[in-house]
Amino acid sequence: MEQTPTQTRLPRALLLAAPLASAILFSAGGGADAATLTIATVNNPDMLIMQKLSPAFTKETGINLNWVVLDENTLRQRVTTDIATKSGTFDIVTIGTFETPQWAKNGWLDPIGDLGASYDMNDIFPSVRAGLSYKGTLYAVPFYAESSMTYYRKDLFQAAGLTMPAQPNYDDIAKFADKLNDPAKGVYGICLRGLPGWGENMAFLTTLVNTFGGAWFNMQWEPQLTSAPWEKAISFYVDLMKRDGPPNATSNGFTENLALFSTGKCGMWIDATVAAGYLYDPSKSKVAADVGVAPAPVAVTPHGAHWLWSWALAIPSTSRQEADAKKFLTWATSKSYIDLVGTTDGWVSAPPGTRESTYKNPDYLKAAPFAPLVEQSILTADPEHPTLPQVPYTGVQFVGIPEFQGIGTTVGQDIAAALAGRTSVSQALADAQASTKRSMTEAGYLQ
């Protein structure tokens, strides 16, 4: 990736932010004299299972755990601010493939090092390890990894006489959504992210723009948000959601759409592959018997149509309990932990996307019919070549520069305004272009 003038600079908006989000804090185990690790994580289902099972770690090691559990947007803001200002609140943080190499470059993370022969580091998919490394050194270990794909209701498709293609395109998706949409019965043709955020609505929308042939920047770092592919992609999205999406869609991110689909309110949903374990679990999903999966749709190009992401555990350089923190990282991302989830919560709930051995495990493959598509999607996502035109950045559903956190969230707000009907798509993209150009000029990318 081309080096940028401000590769190590934290977005100014995050340095100024001091979010006072509500958090869930509790201790797994007791003992005032025992070591206690404070862990920041996201409120996704797989992390909630990790918290539920963590007393086993405390029993084994005597190390207590305090959990700070936040929604995605708040987690990112709070952890970024804490680690950049060296506040030292957290011993372990949940971060992703966007943050890890940048924070490692800044010296904000401890390298992972050797976790022992039984951990089997080579079992982790190479592309997942690469996304969590900087200059060949691993700085975070993946709790789960994901791509994106299409979920659909097989029963509704059958009733409507529809067949999902082996590789759907977005024209197919629009036609299917029109036929499935039945608000009178509480079923919407399609559910897509509308909640503003660089990792919320813009994660999906960046893949949409990619496959429509667009990109965030050209090779001179000039923003491309008023280009024809952006206009076509965002117009398609807004029109589709207004016709066939649920009400108040700008409040719906990954978690909200997961709840909508699992309770039978969505005919289709395009989102993270990690949701499959939840949707196929009859103890959690009302539609478990009727879920089908297909690859993420394409438009004019397959480039960047499906993403690659990992939620991973890392140790801030400010932690004073590195040895104990590494014990938890080893426990929570090991083969043994995956086996523990499989035997206690069912194999369909095992953390996906990280280890080759998971996709060779007959128990997992039997419980998770979606597993081959997830593996294929993860292995074929290409962060090094995310767009049809040549670009100076890496990252499929994000741009791998520090400024993207602020830029992506601002653009997400502009597009949410168009989705809510407060402005037109053209005006939203004009506003997004202007703010992005201003940010890139201030950061030194543009003169």
N, C-alpha and C positions, 0 to 999 in steps of 0.2 A: 504493500500500500504506500502511496506517495506520502512523504512526511509533510506535515502542515505547520504553519507558523505558530499555532497555539495548541499543539498536540497535548500538552500537559496542563492546559488551563481549565479550571473548573468554571462552568457557566455561572455568570455573575448572579443570575436570578436565584440559583441554589445557594450560593454563599450568603445571600441576604435572607434566605428563607429560614424560618424557625417554626416549622409546623408543629402545632400542639395537638397531634392526633390522639384519639383515644386508643389505648392499647390493652391487651389482655396479658397480664403478668401473673404467673403462678410458679410455684416451686414443685419440682418432681423429687420428692424425698426431703428429709429433714436433716438436722444436725448443724448447729450454729458454727462449729469449727470446720465443717467439711468445705471443700472447694465448691464454688458456685460459678457457673458460666452463664452469662447473659447472651441470649440468642435472638436476633431480629429475623423474622421470617414473614412470609406472605400467607394470607388466609385461604390458600388453595386447598382442595381436598387432600392431596398427597401429603402436604405439610401437617394437616390436622391429624392424619394417621401417625405421622412421625411423632408428634407431641403425645398422642395417646399411648404409643409404645415406649416412649422414652423412660418410664420408670424402670424398664429392664436394664437400660444403660446405667442408671443411678445405682441399682441393686448390684450390678456387676463391678462398678468402679468406685462407688461412694461419692461420685461427683454430682452435685445438685444442679438443676437447670432452671433459670428464669427465662420465660418466653415473652417476647414482645411481638404481638401478632397484629399485622396491619394489612390494609388493602394495598394493591399494587402501587398506585400513584403515591400514596403516603409513605409506604415503605421506601420507595426510591428516593423521595425527597429527604426523608429523615436520616436514612443511612448515608446518603451522599453528603449531607451537611455535617453529620457527626464525624465521618471519617476524614473529610477534607479539612475540618477545623481541629482535628486530632483531639476530640473531646474524650475519646476512650470509653464511651458508654457500653459498647458491645465487644464481647470476646469472639463471637461468631456472627457473620452477616450472610444473608441470603442475597446473592447478586447473580448476574447473568453474563452472557457472552458479550454484551455491550460494554459493561463496566470493567470486567476482569483485566483485559490487556491494558486498558488505559490507566487503571488504578495501579497495576503492577509497575507500569512505566513511571508513575509518579512516586513510587516507593511507599504506597499506602497499604500494601498487602504483604504478608509473610509468604515466602515460597512454601509449597506443600512438602517437597522432599520425599523421602522414602517412607511409605506406610506399611512396609513389611511384605514378605513374600506371599502370605496368605491373602493379602488384599488384591493381588493380581491386577496391577495397573494396566497391563497390556490387554486385558479383557474389555476395557472401556473403548467404545468406538473411536477410531483415530480422529475423525472430524470433530467429535465432541471434545476430546482432549485438546485439539489444536485451538478451538475457540476459547478455551479457558487457560491458554498459555501466552507467555510473552517471551520472545527470543528463545523459544524452545524449552522454557521452564514453566511447569504447571503452578498456577497460583490459586486455583479453586478446584474442588472436586464436585462432579455433577450428582445432584440428588435425583433429578430426572431430566430427560431431554425430550424435545418435541420438534415436530414439524407442524404443518397445517394440512387439513383435509376436509372433505365434505361429509357431513352427516345428513342422513335423510330418513324419513319414516317409510319403511317398506310397506306397511299396511295402507297408508294413505296413497302411496304410489300405485299400489295394486288396485285400490278402489277407483282411482282416477284413470286407470289404463296407461300409466306412465312407466317407462323403463329408464333407469339411470345408466348412461353410457359408461363404458370402461374408463374413458377419459372425458369428463364433461367439459363443455366450454361455457362461457358466461351467457351466451345466447340461450343455451339449454336451460341454465339456471333460471333465467328470467321467465321463460315459458312455463317451466314447472311451477315456479312460485305463483304465477298468475292463476294456474289451475288449482293449486292447493289452498290458496288463501280463502279462508272461511271464518271471518271474525265473528259471525253470529254463533258459531259453535266453539268459539274460543281458540281457533287454530289460525295462525298467521303463516303465510306462504314461506317466509324466510326470516330468520333472525341473524343480524350481523351487529358487530360492535358499533356503538355510537357514542360511548362515553369518551370525552376528550382526554388525550394523553399520548405521549410518544410511544408508550408501550401498550396502549389500549386501542382506540380507534385507528391510530396511525400504523399499528402493526399490520392489521388486515389491509388497510387502504394502501400502504406502500406495496404490498404484494399485488394488489389490484392494478395500481399504476404501472408496476413493473411489467405485468403480463399484457397490459394495453400498449406496451412499447415505450413507456416513459422512464424518467429518472429524476432524482432530486436535483442533481447538479451535472453540468457538463465538465469537460476536462480542465476548464479554467475556473472551476468552483462557482460558476454563475448559476443561480437558481433557475429552475425550469418549470415553475409551478403554474405558469400561464400557457404552457405548451399544449398542443392539440391532444396528446395522450392523457395529460392530467385532466383537461376539460372533459374529454370523453369518459374517462374512468370515473371521475367524481360525479358527473351528471348521471351516468348509469346507476351508480350507488344510491344517490339521492332519489332519483325517480323510482327505483326498485323498492326502496324502503318506504317511501311515501305510499306506494301502491299496495305493497304486500307485507310490510313489516309491522311489528307491534307498536302500540302507542308509546309515546315518551321514550323513544329509542335512544335519545342522547343520554339517558341515565343507565344504559346497559353496556357493561363491559363483559369480560370473559365470565365472571362469576354469575352475573345476572342472567346472561344468555344460557349458561349451563342449567340454571334453575328453570328457566322457561322451557328449554327443550326436554329436560328430564321429567317435567310435569305434563308433557303432551301438548304444549302450546305452539310448537314450531314444526313446520313441514320439512324445513332444511335449515342447516346451520353450517357455515364455513369458519373453522376456527382450529385451535390447537389440538393436535393428536392426543395429548394427555387426557382430554375429556373422555376418551373412549372407555377407559377403565371404570369411570363413574357411570356413564350412560348404559353400559352393558351389565351393570350390577343390579339385579332385581331388588336388592334390599335398599337401594338408593334411587333407582330410576323407575318411574311408572311405565316407561316405554321400552324397557330393556329387551323384550322379546321382539321388538319391531324396528330396531335400529339397523340401518345399513350404512356402509361407508364407501367412499370413492375418493380418488385423488382430488386435490385442490383444483378448481377449474382453471382453464387457460383462455386467453383471448387471441392476440396476434402473435404471441411468442410464449414458449414455456419458461423463458428466463425469469427467475425471481417469482414464479407463481406460488411457490410454497417455501416457507421460511425454515430456519434452523435456529433453535434457541435451547438454552439449558438454564434451569434454575440450579444454582450451585452454592456450596457452602465454602466460605473463605474466612481467613483469620486476619483482622486488621493489624497493622504493625504496631498499633497502640495497645494491643492486648497484653496484659501481664501474665497471662495464663496459657501460653502457647502450647505447652506440652499437654495439658488437659484438653485444650481445644482440639488438638490433633486427634486425641483419643475419641472425641465425639465425632469428628469428621470421618474417621476410619469406620466407626460403628455404623453411622447413618447412611453411608454410601457403599457399603460392602456387599458382597454376595450373600453373606449371612443375614444382613438386614432384609434383603429382597426375599430370602427364604422365610424370614420371620413374618413379613407382611403376608406372603402367600399362605402360610399355615394358620395365621390368626384372622386375617380379614378376607381371605380368598385370593386366589391367584390372579383374578381379573383386576385386583387392586394393586398389584405389585408395581413399584416405580418403573416406568417404561423408559426406553430410549437410550440407556446408558451403556449396557453391557451386552457383548455378543452372547454370553452364556444364557442370558434371559431368553433370547430368541432361538435357543437350541433346547430349552427346557420343555419337555412334553407336557408337564402340568400347566405351564403358562400358555403354551400354544393351544391346548384344549380349551382353556377357560377364556382365551382372548382371540377370537377369530379375526379380529382387526390387526393382529400383530404383524403379519407379513407386509401389509400396506404401510404401517407405521415405520417399520424398518426400512422399506424401500424409500419412503418419503424423506427420512432422515439422511440416508446415504446418498440421495440424489440432489439434495439441496446444496447450492453452490454459492457460499458467501463471497468467494473471490471473483465471481462473474455474475453479479445479481441482476444485470439489466441488459437489454438488447444493445443500446449504445454503450460505448466505452466510457467508464467513469473513474474518478480518482479515489474512490472509497470502496470499502468492503462492508458486508452486512446486507442480508436479504431484506429484512423488514425494518432495518434501521440503517443509519449512516454512522460509520464507526469513528466519529469525532466527538469531543466533549460537548461542543455547542449544540449537538442534536437534541439533547434533553430539552433545552429551552425552545429551540426551533420547532421540534416535532410537536410539543405540547401546544404552542401558540397556533400552529397550523391546524392541529386537531380541533382547537376551539373555533377557528374560522369555519371549518367544514361542518362542525356540529351546528353552528348557527345557520348554515344553509339547510341542513337536514331538518332543523326545527322550523324552517320557513321564515327566519328573521332576515335573511338576505338571499341573494341569488348565488348560484354556483360560480358564475363569472366574477361577481364582486368578492366572494369569499376567497377565490384563488388570487385575485388581484391584491387583496389585503395580505394574503399569505406570502405572495411574491415580494411585496414591498418590505414586510417585516423580516423576511429571511435574508433579503439582500442587505438590509440595514445591519442585521446581526453578523453576517459574514464579513461585511466591511469593517465593523467595529473590532472583529476578532482578527483582522489582518489577512484574510483570505483574498479579499478584493481591494483594489485601490480606489 
